[in-house]
Amino acid sequence: MDVSAFATQPVLDAVAAVRPGGTIVLAGIKGMREVPIVSDQVILKNLRIQGMLGVGSWAYSQAIRVIASHRYPLEEMHTHTLSIDEVERGMRLLSGEDGGGAIHITVKA
């Protein structure tokens, strides 16, 4: 399952890594960027590629419940704090284009 925003390499990695007969779920928007998949890999491995978009209210409720429980140290996932002027850099960090390593970014005005 690829949920990364804008990064196209994870799609290629998924095609390479998935087992024969497996399914790849694409749920991360790529900003209309083309992903150069070699279709022979999909055919020879008998792969299924499924797109998925959207999150319902149930998922938001579950996420809020998990966050409110304080069961998981989510604050440890925070990796960067950037100014509003650095939003573009933040997008590149999250996509892996600018050194990567970003998991969660806070933007301050």
Helices and strands as residue ranges (DSSP letters): H 9-17, E 23-26, H 39-44, E 48-51, H 57-69, G 74-77, E 78-83, G 84-86, H 87-95, E 104-108
